[in-house]
Amino acid sequence: MLQALAQVMFQAKLERCCLECQIYAETGNPHSLLYIEQWTTEQEMDRQLRSARFGTLLAIMETAPAAPRLEIQTVSEQRGLEYVESVRLQPENYDRR
């Protein structure tokens, strides 16, 4: 799983609007991983949520031995998997403004 996440992370880092992308493992608990991506704007983040790369990330999460937790944080709020679903189902040219 770590190798698959590293490949997704590498692809994210190639995107010009990626500010940061990291994987953390808890010391003493190799089954606990934290994957973080940071994007320049919410619109760019939404574009990434619709990408095939993010679909791969979701597929990796589905293989986790325990139910993973997904959080989307912006400056003003925190969202979860339901937000990812709503963005992925919208047409790509949708503007939420």
Helices and strands as residue ranges (DSSP letters): H 2-13, E 18-26, E 29-39, H 42-49, H 52-62, E 72-73, E 78-79, H 81-89
